[in-house]
Amino acid sequence: MINIARQCSLTHFAILLACLIIAAPAWADRTVTDQLGKQVSVPDVVNRVVILQHQTLNIAVQLDAMDKVVGVLDEWKKQLGANYLRLAPQLADMPMPGGLTKVNIEELLKLKPDVAFVTNYAPADMISQIEAVGVPVVAISLLAVPPQEATKLNPSVKDEPAAYDAGFAQGIRIIADVLDKKPQGEELIAYAMKNRKLVADRLAGLDEAQRVSLYMANPDLTTYGHGKYTGLMMAKAGGRNVADGIAGFKQVTMEDVLSWNPSVIFVQERYPAVVDEIRKSDSWQTIDAVKNGRVYLMPEYAKAWGYPMPEAMALGELWMAKQLYPDRFKDIDMQTEADAYYRKFYRTDYHAAQ
């Protein structure tokens, strides 16, 4: 302090204060508003992050920000699929200090994170635990809803297209801001939206009676109803979700599926065993989709999750529409489309899981 005063030839308290401000290092915090509507103070420079949500992890990989990631959720392989490792080889040896709804504080602290990302429905006590040890917590939902709905696993959504489009862009901008990848974030948002007009134009004039009935089959008869991105994905692709009468992500019964009798069944890429179960199980054989051989394992990029992913919007909705209405999309080569996307954001060609 004395040395600084001498260097500045101090004669007045105001001059001393100004000199101290100039001499201070530029490590000031900044404030971001997460998708719970909470203002979070994060360091100006973020070099170490822990990501306890697979959607944010998937986006971080596409933003080419894995050099900043020091820990991830323990369920990443279940949520992203084992094949995802080729897109982010670092995950093989990455510490896993928690999951979507839990955290091991001792393991988290060993990683010395500047910021922790969590899902919007992470328990309040989990978030409090992390904040109590001085780590800023940023919650991501990729959905724009009122604060009273923001913490719910199955929030009530009035205008699904608007809520998901706005929340998707908002979420990516928050993640990109924290990771110092703003230009890449804007590229990702723009690319995600570009094929939607193509799909809408090709499906113009399709009335409700023409829409193909769909069912999204997950393990243990769980599926997506309204209020989740998967239902919106089906609608954008010209399909009719037979489970639209349920809210959110829930378990249904075999009787429900039999009564719905979908014409097409989709299964997410991360659950290939479900396809075999449907094709071989006696209980499924009377369903039109099974009888007509229209049970499809979705490609890696068609992430039919509760929350929207960039590649699902850019590629997945197009792939789904092509499966449902092949004549309207016969000129579309999905390998070409996928390769272009993967080269840009995953820095590799697209290769389907073997």
Buried (B, 14 or more C-beta within 10 A) or exposed (E): EEEEBEEBEBEEEEEBEEBEEEEEEEEEEEEBEBBBEBEBEBBEEBBBBBBBBBBBBBBBBBBEBBEBBBBBBBBBBEBBBEBBBEBBEEBEEBBBBBBBBBBBBEBBBEBEBBBBBBBBBBBEEBBEBBEEEEBBBBBBBBBBBEEEBBBBEBBEBEEBEEBBBBBBBBBBBBBBBBBBBEEBBBBBBEBBBEBBEBBEEBBEEBEEEEBBBBBBBBEEBEBBBBBBBBBBBBBBBBBBBBBBEBBBBBEBEEEBBEEBBBBBBBBBBBBBEBBEBBEEEEEBEEBEBBEEEBBBBBBBBBBBBBBBBBBBBBBBBBBBBBBBBEEBBEEBEBEEBBBBBBEBBBEEEBBEBE
